[in-house]
C-alpha cells in the first residue's frame, strides 16, 4: 500500500477506536440495566450529556482541578442514575416492560429539558484532560485526549469486570440478574441492586461524556444520537452481554470511521444502522449473544 493510504488507514483506525470506546461504555450501561430489569433504558445517552455538562460546570464555573472534578462528576451522574430508578421507575404501578420503557423515554425527554434550562442551547467547549499537543504514531496523528478515551475506557471495563467477579455485591448483582426470584429467596435485596445498576449505568455514561466531548462538542442533546449508537452497539454485540457490548462498540466505531473515510461522511449514520439491520437479519441475537439467555 502507498504511504498515504497506510497513514489514512491508521488515522481512521484511531478515530474508530476512540468513538468505539465511548459506544462500548454506553453499550455496557444498556446491558447493565437490561440484566437488572429486562428493559431498555433510554436515558443512557442523557447520562453522557449530563457528565460533560457537570464536568464543564465544575472545571469552568467552580474552578475545581481535574483530579477533583472528574470523580465528583461521576458521583453526581451516578446519583442521577439512581434517582431515575427510584423516582421514575420504582413507583410505577405497572410492571409491564413496554410501560417501563416508555417511562425511560419520558425521563430522557425530561432530562434534556432540564439540561437545556440549566446550561442553555448554545454549544459549550470542554477543555481536554491534559495539554492537547498532537503527535504521530504509526502514521496516525493522535492527541492525548485520544489516549485518555481509550485508556480510561479500558480501566473502566477492567474495574467493572473485577467488581462483578471479585466482590460480594457484584456476585449478588449477577445472581439477581440471572434469577431475581431465587435471589430474593436467598436474601438478596434485588431492588437495592437494581438502583445500584442504574447508578453504575449513570457512571459509565458520565465517563463517556467527560472523555468524548472535548473532542467533539458539548450540548444538552449531544447524547441523543450517541445514545442510539450505544444502543446499536449493544444490540450488535448481543444485547445483555457485557463482552458483546465492548466488542459491538469497538466494531461499530471502526465501521463508522472506515465508512466515513472510504465511502462518505454524509451517510455515516445510515451506514451504521444499515450494518445493524444487516447483522440482525443474519443473526438476530447479535454477533456474540446467546439465544434465550442473558449474559
Secondary structure by P-SEA (a helix, b strand, c coil): ccaaaaaaaaaaaaaaaaaaaaaaaaaaaaaaaaaaccccccaaaaaaaaaaaaaaaaaccccccaaaaaaaaaaaaaaaaaaaaaccccccccccaaaaaaaaaaaaaaaaaaaaaaccccbbbbbccccbbbbbcccccccaaaaaaaaaaaaaaaaaaaaacccaaaaaaaaaaacaaaaaaaccaaaaaaaaaaaaaaaaaaaaaacccccccccccccaaaaaaaaaaaaaaccccaaaaaaaaaaaaaaaaaaaacccccaaaaaaaaaaaaaaaaccccccccccccc
